[in-house]
Amino acid sequence: MAMEATEIEAMIRESIPDAKVTIEDLRGDGDHYAALVVSQKFAGLSRVKQHQMVYKALKGKMGDDLHALALQTAVPE
């Protein structure tokens, strides 16, 4: 079962309220997405920890309802 980009964005914003989230459907199939998540909460964290925060926000959907997510995270400038 594929996920909608809006659902992915909502889940991330629920867990990381200050996040600016940009989602792109890479293949138009609702199964392969790219996401850019920018949040002040990432300040001082390693890239791995930042990604873990986003994956946690997806509540176990990664690898199941959401097949592939090319993830980029950043701290606002």
Backbone as CSV, one residue per row, in Angstrom:
resi,resn,N_x,N_y,N_z,CA_x,CA_y,CA_z,C_x,C_y,C_z
1,MET,0.848,-1.179,0.000,0.000,0.000,0.000,0.892,1.240,0.000
2,ALA,0.727,2.087,-0.972,1.539,3.296,-1.106,1.054,4.387,-0.154
3,MET,1.939,5.337,0.108,1.595,6.490,0.945,1.534,7.741,0.085
4,GLU,0.677,8.658,0.469,0.603,9.955,-0.188,1.675,10.876,0.390
5,ALA,2.197,11.772,-0.440,3.201,12.741,0.012,2.666,13.571,1.170
6,THR,1.393,13.923,1.119,0.799,14.741,2.188,0.793,14.000,3.517
7,GLU,0.609,12.686,3.474,0.624,11.882,4.696,2.029,11.835,5.296
8,ILE,3.032,11.678,4.443,4.421,11.665,4.908,4.748,13.002,5.558
9,GLU,4.405,14.087,4.878,4.676,15.423,5.404,3.974,15.644,6.735
10,ALA,2.717,15.255,6.836,1.957,15.434,8.079,2.583,14.666,9.237
11,MET,3.038,13.451,8.988,3.651,12.649,10.047,4.946,13.293,10.532
12,ILE,5.742,13.811,9.601,7.000,14.467,9.986,6.705,15.731,10.772
13,ARG,5.758,16.544,10.297,5.423,17.799,10.996,4.816,17.542,12.377
14,GLU,4.099,16.452,12.527,3.521,16.114,13.830,4.622,15.862,14.853
15,SER,5.679,15.182,14.427,6.778,14.830,15.317,7.822,15.941,15.445
16,ILE,8.004,16.714,14.365,8.997,17.794,14.333,8.255,19.060,13.873
17,PRO,7.532,19.716,14.790,6.616,20.802,14.403,7.253,21.977,13.663
18,ASP,8.511,22.279,13.925,9.127,23.433,13.260,9.702,23.084,11.886
19,ALA,9.568,21.830,11.478,10.198,21.365,10.242,9.580,21.999,9.002
20,LYS,10.460,22.343,8.082,10.042,22.694,6.726,10.283,21.432,5.917
21,VAL,9.236,20.916,5.316,9.294,19.615,4.651,8.954,19.774,3.172
22,THR,9.826,19.251,2.328,9.583,19.218,0.893,9.630,17.762,0.458
23,ILE,8.538,17.302,-0.140,8.437,15.913,-0.581,8.293,15.890,-2.100
24,GLU,9.026,14.989,-2.746,8.926,14.814,-4.195,8.695,13.338,-4.493
25,ASP,7.671,13.054,-5.288,7.402,11.686,-5.737,8.319,11.421,-6.923
26,LEU,9.316,10.588,-6.735,10.367,10.403,-7.735,9.919,9.662,-8.990
27,ARG,8.965,8.764,-8.843,8.543,7.950,-9.993,7.076,8.109,-10.342
28,GLY,6.358,8.894,-9.557,4.932,9.055,-9.801,4.111,7.845,-9.391
29,ASP,4.726,6.967,-8.586,4.034,5.736,-8.193,3.592,5.726,-6.734
30,GLY,3.857,6.826,-6.007,3.484,6.880,-4.602,4.273,5.930,-3.730
31,ASP,5.399,5.463,-4.227,6.184,4.465,-3.512,7.653,4.853,-3.352
32,HIS,8.115,5.806,-4.149,9.513,6.240,-4.128,9.548,7.764,-4.000
33,TYR,9.993,8.236,-2.838,9.982,9.664,-2.554,11.374,10.180,-2.212
34,ALA,11.532,11.478,-2.403,12.680,12.209,-1.876,12.115,13.235,-0.906
35,ALA,12.794,13.428,0.213,12.328,14.391,1.206,13.495,15.243,1.683
36,LEU,13.232,16.527,1.797,14.154,17.458,2.440,13.456,17.958,3.686
37,VAL,14.087,17.746,4.842,13.517,18.162,6.117,14.513,19.104,6.784
38,VAL,14.060,20.335,7.031,14.906,21.356,7.646,14.296,21.713,8.996
39,SER,15.099,21.582,10.061,14.595,21.858,11.401,15.715,22.325,12.318
40,GLN,15.394,23.258,13.189,16.345,23.715,14.200,16.645,22.588,15.194
41,LYS,15.716,21.638,15.334,15.920,20.513,16.259,17.098,19.629,15.850
42,PHE,17.565,19.761,14.614,18.698,18.977,14.135,20.042,19.577,14.555
43,ALA,20.032,20.782,15.084,21.273,21.467,15.452,22.073,20.625,16.443
44,GLY,23.341,20.420,16.130,24.238,19.684,17.003,24.135,18.170,16.891
45,LEU,23.223,17.674,16.079,23.066,16.230,15.917,23.803,15.746,14.676
46,SER,24.278,14.527,14.732,24.908,13.926,13.555,23.829,13.692,12.499
47,ARG,24.257,13.506,11.273,23.326,13.232,10.176,22.523,11.956,10.474
48,VAL,23.182,10.967,11.067,22.496,9.715,11.416,21.369,9.985,12.415
49,LYS,21.638,10.765,13.446,20.624,11.084,14.457,19.473,11.884,13.835
50,GLN,19.799,12.797,12.916,18.763,13.576,12.238,17.843,12.648,11.458
51,HIS,18.427,11.724,10.717,17.638,10.784,9.920,16.811,9.877,10.826
52,GLN,17.387,9.469,11.952,16.648,8.627,12.886,15.407,9.347,13.410
53,MET,15.515,10.657,13.640,14.359,11.432,14.085,13.245,11.393,13.047
54,VAL,13.616,11.528,11.779,12.616,11.509,10.710,12.004,10.116,10.587
55,TYR,12.831,9.071,10.616,12.303,7.711,10.510,11.374,7.393,11.683
56,LYS,11.712,7.864,12.872,10.854,7.669,14.037,9.505,8.349,13.820
57,ALA,9.526,9.522,13.199,8.287,10.250,12.915,7.373,9.464,11.979
58,LEU,7.955,8.604,11.160,7.174,7.821,10.198,6.552,6.569,10.822
59,LYS,6.785,6.363,12.094,6.110,5.345,12.905,6.073,3.959,12.263
60,GLY,7.222,3.485,11.818,7.314,2.130,11.298,6.809,1.937,9.873
61,LYS,6.421,3.004,9.206,5.914,2.897,7.823,7.044,2.675,6.820
62,MET,8.270,3.077,7.191,9.411,2.933,6.288,9.672,1.455,6.037
63,GLY,9.786,1.086,4.766,10.026,-0.298,4.403,8.755,-1.113,4.303
64,ASP,7.629,-0.534,4.693,6.347,-1.228,4.613,5.441,-0.446,3.662
65,ASP,4.679,0.499,4.187,3.826,1.349,3.344,4.652,2.299,2.487
66,LEU,5.814,2.664,2.994,6.714,3.567,2.281,7.951,2.772,1.866
67,HIS,8.046,2.475,0.581,9.103,1.590,0.090,10.471,2.259,0.090
68,ALA,10.571,3.489,-0.436,11.874,4.140,-0.560,11.748,5.638,-0.288
69,LEU,12.696,6.139,0.500,12.726,7.557,0.825,14.170,8.038,0.770
70,ALA,14.483,8.857,-0.221,15.799,9.500,-0.307,15.722,10.724,0.602
71,LEU,16.384,10.651,1.735,16.225,11.651,2.773,17.428,12.582,2.865
72,GLN,17.132,13.878,2.931,18.140,14.897,3.223,17.612,15.695,4.411
73,THR,18.493,15.985,5.364,18.129,16.799,6.509,19.110,17.956,6.623
74,ALA,18.645,19.039,7.232,19.489,20.207,7.401,18.971,21.075,8.544
75,VAL,19.868,21.939,9.022,19.520,22.944,10.022,19.320,24.252,9.263
76,PRO,18.309,25.046,9.619,18.099,26.308,8.900,19.304,27.229,9.032
77,GLU,19.539,27.989,7.986,20.684,28.922,8.001,20.313,30.221,8.645
